[in-house]
Amino acid sequence: MAKTKSEVVEEKVVEKVVEKKSLIAQLEEEGDIAADYLEGLLDIADLDGDIDIDVENDRAALAIAGGKLSHLVGGRGEVLDSLQELTRLAVQTSLGERSRLMLDIDNFRSDKKAELAELAKQTAEEVKSTGEPIKLRPMNAFERKVVHDTIQEIGLTSESEGEDPDRCVVVLPA
């Protein structure tokens, strides 16, 4: 017997819920593997730090706080970026799939995110008042994403131009 439209819709909703739950379970597993890897690194370096695991924006998110960890961030986050990439590789080696996890140490990324959102807002105001596009300084992928997201929320558009490590965001007038 053929299914009614409501039965088909209900099946699709159930499939989406199951898919979302399995995604969360997979991301939690990524977080656990990453935390184990990072614990090992902290032990080797004889450093103290508490590791918090979460799932944010469909990706595993880990944060390390406590102790004297600023040298694990680097001046502009370059050491943090490298540790994040090593942790992603450890997860990929374990699971056989690419990881998009985010790592933060001593709130560096969260503080940077707030700073970049403010820069994007100020830039958007200037672009609105002058009607001219503005090219920002070179940024890494994380920084560009924060700026693009903030600009989009404001109602303007932006694009990236150039090649890494000199890739920049250009904020465009409406």
ChimeraX attribute file (.defattr): number of C-alpha atoms within 10 A of each C-alpha:
attribute: neighborCount
match mode: 1-to-1
recipient: residues
	/A:1	3
	/A:2	6
	/A:3	8
	/A:4	9
	/A:5	9
	/A:6	9
	/A:7	11
	/A:8	12
	/A:9	12
	/A:10	12
	/A:11	12
	/A:12	12
	/A:13	12
	/A:14	12
	/A:15	12
	/A:16	12
	/A:17	12
	/A:18	12
	/A:19	12
	/A:20	13
	/A:21	12
	/A:22	12
	/A:23	14
	/A:24	18
	/A:25	13
	/A:26	15
	/A:27	23
	/A:28	18
	/A:29	15
	/A:30	28
	/A:31	25
	/A:32	18
	/A:33	19
	/A:34	29
	/A:35	21
	/A:36	16
	/A:37	17
	/A:38	21
	/A:39	18
	/A:40	12
	/A:41	14
	/A:42	15
	/A:43	12
	/A:44	9
	/A:45	9
	/A:46	9
	/A:47	13
	/A:48	15
	/A:49	19
	/A:50	14
	/A:51	17
	/A:52	15
	/A:53	19
	/A:54	16
	/A:55	17
	/A:56	13
	/A:57	6
	/A:58	12
	/A:59	19
	/A:60	23
	/A:61	21
	/A:62	22
	/A:63	20
	/A:64	20
	/A:65	16
	/A:66	13
	/A:67	11
	/A:68	11
	/A:69	16
	/A:70	16
	/A:71	11
	/A:72	16
	/A:73	20
	/A:74	14
	/A:75	10
	/A:76	10
	/A:77	19
	/A:78	13
	/A:79	15
	/A:80	21
	/A:81	19
	/A:82	14
	/A:83	19
	/A:84	20
	/A:85	17
	/A:86	15
	/A:87	25
	/A:88	23
	/A:89	17
	/A:90	20
	/A:91	25
	/A:92	17
	/A:93	12
	/A:94	12
	/A:95	14
	/A:96	10
	/A:97	12
	/A:98	12
	/A:99	21
	/A:100	17
	/A:101	22
	/A:102	21
	/A:103	23
	/A:104	22
	/A:105	23
	/A:106	18
	/A:107	14
	/A:108	17
	/A:109	19
	/A:110	13
	/A:111	11
	/A:112	16
	/A:113	18
	/A:114	12
	/A:115	14
	/A:116	18
	/A:117	18
	/A:118	14
	/A:119	14
	/A:120	23
	/A:121	16
	/A:122	12
	/A:123	21
	/A:124	27
	/A:125	13
	/A:126	16
	/A:127	18
	/A:128	16
	/A:129	10
	/A:130	11
	/A:131	13
	/A:132	13
	/A:133	18
	/A:134	17
	/A:135	16
	/A:136	17
	/A:137	10
	/A:138	18
	/A:139	17
	/A:140	15
	/A:141	14
	/A:142	13
	/A:143	18
	/A:144	21
	/A:145	16
	/A:146	18
	/A:147	28
	/A:148	21
	/A:149	14
	/A:150	22
	/A:151	20
	/A:152	15
	/A:153	11
	/A:154	13
	/A:155	11
	/A:156	16
	/A:157	18
	/A:158	23
	/A:159	13
	/A:160	18
	/A:161	13
	/A:162	10
	/A:163	9
	/A:164	11
	/A:165	10
	/A:166	11
	/A:167	17
	/A:168	21
	/A:169	22
	/A:170	20
	/A:171	26
	/A:172	19
	/A:173	19
	/A:174	13
